[in-house]
Amino acid sequence: MAEADESPESLRGYGGGGSPGGNQAALVAAVRGEIADHGIEASPAAPSVSDELFTLGQSLAFDKELSGNRNISCLSCHHPTLASGDARALPLGEGGSGLGVDRVDGEIIPRNAPHLFNLHVYDTMFWDSRVEPDGGGGFATPAGDQLTPEMEAVFDFGVVSAQAMFPVTSPEEMRGHPGSNDLADIPGDDFTAIWETLMNRLGAIPEYVDLFEDAYPGTDFDDMTFAHAANAIAAFEIAGFEANDTPWEAFVAGDDDALSKKELRGALAFFDSGCASCHSGPGFSDFEHHNTALAQFGPGKGDGPTGTDDFGRQRVTGDADDMYRFRTATLVNVAATGPWGHDGQFKDLKQFVKHYDDPIKRLNKYKIHKHVDNEELWELELDNADDVIDALTAAFADSEVNNARRIERFLGTLTDEDSLDGADLVPDSVPSGLPVAD
């Protein structure tokens, strides 16, 4: 029996006007009309990566040698068996052990761990885009001119390569705190010394010297910088987490049978609700920054009167108009990459979609214990809803959602099932000899 919301009459208003009815051909035509109106094209394939560069990047991504206390790797919070995330609202970083929901101890990281799927379509990196093109062929990053033109010339994968330079510099994520190790004792703003110390560590492991020189033929290890390591990590992530084999991509490429009637209706609901205003382009993101009235919780980034707030993009630009704005998340594999939101504010995707039906009301009624499983975060919710609402991006003041259930169904068509089976991306061992398991 058809669900109550699937009758032809219920389709009125979806897809920009006239109802396409229950006919498959009419639904297909309506969705293709939306695709044309929004200029949607098939997503580009990931760039090719040499086997040698992939192997080096894979080893580095899983090797705890890159952390100050040798107790966490890059992929501890972006694990292939956890949809390239950690299944937590906020990650547990340096000092923790275990993976995903089983991870214990460790410092609470202020923002949700983003997934790694289809990074090759990204224009900026991090929730606040603090790594982005500078408009002159280089990159604007927290390191300023310490990220030299010579380093930037190594980057084959743009902002993705540049991004991989920075988790190793964070005390909470990987580096540790002063007094605990050699990396942590370096001043936090001395990126050059941190990167050089890491390369000295890697250079003391003969297998790494061989891997680097195989990945970059013609260049001696002694002439390399941490940019070569970051570029290799980016290569592994881009090649390993490509996710273009989805029903939606098949439909965009011309397969009229790739989506069911229910999924086509979901697509029409998605477009009619205005979701594509921000979720557009190959990754379903405009890579712009918006304040969508999401609750704030966690340790924060040092902002506000208590230092436990997080002002988002404003931290990068210094512009008050960017207060509480965060970059639009991509939607590739979105059904598998929860919790959702820049703090992991929702463990249920449909509830997250519903948030955009009157975000102000939803924020005022938000109850963290209903949406976040990690109990240690409940007492860290900020009482700042009025401040968030005062800075709300105007487009969300009166936004509406036309059937969250249908939209959730459509979002499922953005899933590349094969890409979620990432166990084969986990190496059996790494050159340092440190354990890989967690």
C-alpha positions in Angstrom: 0.0 0.0 0.0 1.3 3.5 -0.9 2.3 5.7 2.0 -0.1 8.5 2.7 2.3 11.2 1.6 2.9 9.5 -1.8 -0.5 10.2 -3.4 -0.4 12.2 -6.7 -2.4 15.0 -5.0 0.4 15.4 -2.4 2.9 16.2 -5.1 1.3 19.6 -5.8 3.8 22.4 -5.1 6.9 20.2 -5.5 9.3 20.9 -8.4 8.4 24.5 -9.2 4.7 24.6 -9.8 2.6 22.0 -11.6 2.3 18.5 -10.2 4.0 15.8 -12.2 1.5 13.3 -10.9 2.5 9.7 -10.1 3.7 8.9 -13.6 7.4 7.9 -13.7 8.1 9.7 -17.0 6.5 12.9 -15.6 8.5 12.7 -12.4 11.7 12.1 -14.4 10.9 15.1 -16.6 10.2 17.3 -13.6 13.5 16.4 -11.9 15.4 16.8 -15.1 13.9 20.3 -15.3 15.3 21.1 -11.9 18.7 19.8 -12.9 18.7 22.1 -16.0 17.5 25.1 -14.0 20.2 24.6 -11.4 23.0 23.8 -13.9 23.7 20.5 -12.3 26.3 18.3 -14.0 27.9 14.9 -13.3 30.6 15.1 -10.7 34.2 15.0 -12.0 36.3 11.9 -11.4 39.1 12.2 -8.9 42.5 12.9 -10.4 44.9 10.0 -10.9 47.4 9.2 -8.2 50.5 7.0 -8.6 50.7 3.8 -6.6 53.9 5.1 -4.8 52.2 8.4 -3.7 49.1 6.5 -2.5 51.2 4.1 -0.5 53.2 6.8 1.1 50.0 8.8 1.9 48.3 5.8 3.3 51.2 5.0 5.6 51.4 8.6 6.9 47.6 8.9 7.3 47.6 5.9 9.7 50.9 6.5 11.4 50.8 7.8 14.9 54.4 9.0 14.4 52.9 12.2 13.2 51.4 13.0 16.6 53.4 14.5 19.4 52.9 11.7 21.9 52.7 9.0 19.2 49.1 8.1 20.3 46.8 9.3 17.5 46.9 9.3 13.7 45.2 11.5 11.1 42.7 8.7 10.4 41.8 8.1 14.0 39.0 10.6 13.5 38.4 9.9 9.9 38.4 6.2 9.8 37.5 4.2 6.6 35.3 1.8 8.5 33.3 4.7 10.0 32.4 6.4 6.8 35.6 8.4 7.0 34.5 10.1 10.2 34.2 8.9 13.8 30.4 8.6 14.4 30.7 11.1 17.3 29.2 14.6 17.6 32.6 15.9 18.6 35.8 13.9 18.3 38.1 12.9 21.1 41.6 13.8 20.1 45.1 13.7 21.7 45.3 11.3 24.6 42.4 9.1 23.6 42.2 5.5 22.7 39.8 3.4 20.6 37.7 4.3 17.6 34.3 5.9 17.1 31.7 5.6 19.8 34.1 3.3 21.7 36.8 5.9 21.9 37.6 7.1 25.5 39.5 9.8 27.1 41.2 12.3 24.8 40.6 16.0 24.5 37.2 17.1 23.1 37.7 18.7 19.7 35.5 21.8 19.2 34.0 20.8 15.8 32.6 17.7 14.2 35.1 15.6 12.2 34.1 16.1 8.5 34.0 13.1 6.1 36.6 12.7 3.4 34.5 11.7 0.4 35.2 13.5 -2.9 37.6 16.0 -1.5 38.7 16.7 -5.0 35.7 18.9 -5.6 36.4 21.1 -2.5 37.0 24.8 -2.9 38.1 25.4 0.8 38.9 23.2 3.8 37.8 23.2 7.4 34.4 24.3 8.7 35.5 27.9 8.7 37.5 27.7 5.4 40.7 28.8 7.1 42.5 27.0 4.3 41.5 28.6 0.9 42.9 29.9 -2.3 44.4 33.4 -1.8 43.4 34.7 -5.2 47.0 34.9 -6.4 47.8 31.3 -7.0 48.7 30.4 -3.4 46.8 29.6 -0.3 45.5 31.6 2.7 46.2 29.5 5.8 46.9 29.9 9.5 50.6 29.6 8.8 50.8 32.8 6.8 54.1 33.2 4.9 55.6 30.2 6.7 53.8 28.1 4.1 56.3 29.1 1.4 55.9 29.2 -2.4 58.3 26.3 -2.6 56.0 24.2 -0.4 52.9 25.3 -2.3 54.6 24.2 -5.5 54.6 20.6 -4.2 50.8 20.6 -3.8 49.2 18.5 -6.5 45.7 18.6 -5.0 45.2 22.3 -4.1 43.5 23.0 -0.8 43.4 19.4 0.2 47.2 19.2 0.2 47.4 22.5 2.1 44.9 21.3 4.7 46.9 18.2 5.6 49.7 20.5 6.9 47.6 21.6 9.9 46.0 18.9 12.1 49.6 17.9 13.2 50.1 21.4 14.6 47.0 21.4 16.8 47.7 20.6 20.5 44.2 19.1 21.0 44.1 17.1 17.8 47.6 15.6 17.5 50.5 17.7 18.8 49.9 17.5 22.6 50.7 20.1 25.2 54.0 21.6 26.4 56.0 19.3 28.6 54.7 16.1 27.0 56.9 15.8 23.9 59.3 17.6 21.6 56.6 18.8 19.2 54.5 20.2 21.9 57.3 22.2 23.3 57.6 24.2 20.1 55.6 27.5 20.2 52.3 27.0 18.4 52.9 29.7 15.9 56.2 28.3 14.8 54.8 26.1 12.1 58.2 25.8 10.4 59.8 24.2 13.4 56.9 21.8 13.9 57.0 20.7 10.3 60.8 20.3 10.3 60.7 18.3 13.5 58.2 15.9 12.0 60.3 15.4 8.9 63.3 14.7 11.2 61.2 12.0 12.9 60.2 10.5 9.5 63.8 10.7 8.2 65.0 8.6 11.1 62.9 5.7 9.8 64.6 4.2 6.7 61.5 2.8 5.2 59.9 6.3 5.1 63.0 7.7 3.3 62.5 5.0 0.7 58.8 5.6 0.4 59.2 9.4 0.0 61.9 9.0 -2.7 59.8 6.4 -4.5 56.8 8.7 -4.4 58.8 11.8 -5.6 61.3 10.3 -8.0 64.4 12.5 -8.6 64.1 14.3 -5.3 66.2 13.3 -2.3 64.5 13.1 1.1 66.8 15.7 2.5 65.5 18.2 0.0 61.8 17.5 1.0 59.6 19.4 3.4 56.4 18.4 5.3 54.6 19.7 2.2 55.6 16.4 0.5 54.0 14.5 3.4 50.8 16.5 3.3 50.6 16.2 -0.5 50.9 12.4 -0.1 48.2 12.3 2.6 45.9 14.3 0.3 46.6 11.9 -2.6 45.6 8.9 -0.4 42.4 10.6 0.7 41.4 11.7 -2.7 42.0 8.3 -4.4 40.8 6.2 -1.5 37.5 8.1 -0.7 36.2 8.8 -4.2 32.4 8.3 -4.1 30.8 9.0 -7.5 29.0 5.7 -8.1 25.6 6.8 -6.7 22.1 6.5 -8.0 21.9 10.3 -8.3 25.0 10.5 -10.4 23.6 7.7 -12.6 20.4 9.7 -13.1 22.3 12.9 -13.8 24.3 11.0 -16.4 21.1 10.0 -18.2 19.7 6.8 -16.6 16.0 7.5 -16.2 15.6 4.3 -14.1 18.3 5.1 -11.5 15.8 6.6 -9.1 12.5 5.2 -7.8 9.3 7.3 -7.8 9.7 7.9 -4.1 13.3 9.1 -4.7 12.2 11.4 -7.6 9.5 12.9 -5.4 12.2 13.4 -2.7 14.4 15.2 -5.3 11.5 17.5 -6.1 10.9 18.2 -2.4 14.6 19.0 -2.1 14.6 21.6 -4.9 11.2 23.0 -4.0 12.3 23.6 -0.4 15.2 25.7 -1.6 17.9 23.3 -0.4 19.8 23.7 -3.6 20.3 27.4 -2.8 23.3 26.3 -0.7 23.6 22.6 -1.6 24.7 23.0 -5.2 27.6 22.0 -7.4 29.4 18.7 -7.6 29.6 18.1 -3.9 26.2 19.6 -3.2 27.9 22.6 -1.5 28.3 26.2 -2.4 31.4 26.3 -0.1 30.0 29.5 1.3 29.4 30.2 5.0 26.0 30.5 6.7 24.5 30.9 10.1 21.6 28.5 10.1 20.7 28.8 13.8 22.3 25.6 15.1 22.9 25.1 18.8 26.4 25.6 20.1 28.1 23.2 22.5 31.5 21.8 23.3 34.8 23.4 24.5 34.6 26.2 22.0 37.4 28.0 20.2 38.2 30.6 22.8 35.4 33.0 21.8 32.8 34.8 23.9 32.9 35.9 27.6 33.7 32.4 28.8 36.0 31.3 26.0 33.7 28.4 25.2 32.0 29.9 22.2 32.9 29.4 18.6 32.4 32.3 16.2 33.0 30.3 13.1 34.0 32.1 9.9 34.3 35.4 11.9 37.5 34.0 13.4 39.1 33.9 10.0 37.8 37.2 8.5 37.3 39.3 11.5 34.0 40.4 10.0 31.1 40.7 12.4 28.8 39.7 9.6 30.4 36.2 9.6 29.5 35.5 13.3 28.4 31.9 13.8 28.7 31.2 10.1 30.1 27.8 9.0 30.7 26.4 5.6 27.9 24.5 3.9 28.5 20.8 4.3 28.8 18.6 1.2 26.1 15.9 0.8 28.1 13.0 -0.7 27.3 9.9 1.3 25.4 12.2 3.7 23.0 9.4 4.9 26.0 7.5 6.3 28.1 10.4 7.7 26.3 11.5 10.8 26.0 13.0 13.3 25.3 16.1 11.3 26.1 19.8 11.8 29.3 21.6 12.6 29.1 20.4 16.2 27.3 17.1 15.3 24.1 18.7 16.6 21.8 15.9 15.2 22.1 12.1 15.3 19.0 11.7 13.1 19.2 13.0 9.5 15.5 13.6 9.2 15.5 15.7 12.3 18.4 17.7 10.9 16.4 18.3 7.7 13.5 19.4 9.8 15.7 22.0 11.6 15.5 24.1 8.4 11.7 24.3 8.7 11.8 27.5 10.9 15.3 27.3 12.3 14.7 30.0 14.9 11.8 28.0 16.4 13.9 24.8 16.2 16.9 26.3 17.9 14.7 27.7 20.8 13.3 24.2 21.3 16.5 22.3 20.9 17.2 19.8 23.6 20.7 18.4 23.4 20.0 15.2 25.2 17.4 14.2 22.5 19.9 14.7 19.6 23.3 14.0 20.9 24.3 10.6 22.4 27.6 11.7 23.9 26.5 12.6 27.5 29.7 14.3 28.3 28.7 17.1 25.9 25.3 17.8 27.5 26.7 20.0 30.2 28.7 21.9 27.5 25.7 23.4 25.7 25.9 27.2 25.5 23.0 29.4 26.5 23.6 31.7 23.5 20.6 31.1 21.3 19.7 34.8 21.2 23.2 35.7 20.1 23.1 33.1 17.3 19.7 34.2 16.2 20.7 37.9 16.1 23.4 36.9 13.6 21.3 34.6 11.6 21.9 34.5 7.8 18.8 36.3 6.5 17.7 33.5 4.1 17.0 31.2 7.0 14.8 33.6 9.0 11.7 32.2 7.2 13.0 29.0 5.5 10.5 26.1 5.1 10.9 22.4 4.4 8.4 20.7 2.2 8.4 17.2 3.6 11.6 16.2 5.4 10.8 12.5 5.0 10.9 12.8 1.2 14.0 14.9 1.3 15.7 12.3 3.5 14.8 9.7 1.0 16.4 11.7 -1.8 19.5 12.2 0.2 19.9 8.5 0.3 20.4 8.5 -3.4 23.7 10.4 -2.9 25.2 7.3 -1.3 28.0 5.3 -3.0 27.7 2.0 -1.2 31.0 0.7 -2.4 32.9 3.7 -1.0 31.5 2.9 2.5 33.3 -0.4 2.6 36.7 1.0 3.5 38.3 -1.8 5.4 40.7 -2.4 2.6 42.1 1.1 3.0 43.5 0.2 6.5 47.1 -1.0 6.3 48.2 -4.0 8.3 51.2 -2.0 9.6 53.0 1.4 9.2 56.8 2.1 8.9 57.1 3.4 12.5 55.9 0.1 13.9 53.3 1.8 16.0 49.9 0.1 16.3 47.4 0.9 13.6 44.2 -0.5 15.2 43.1 2.7 16.9 
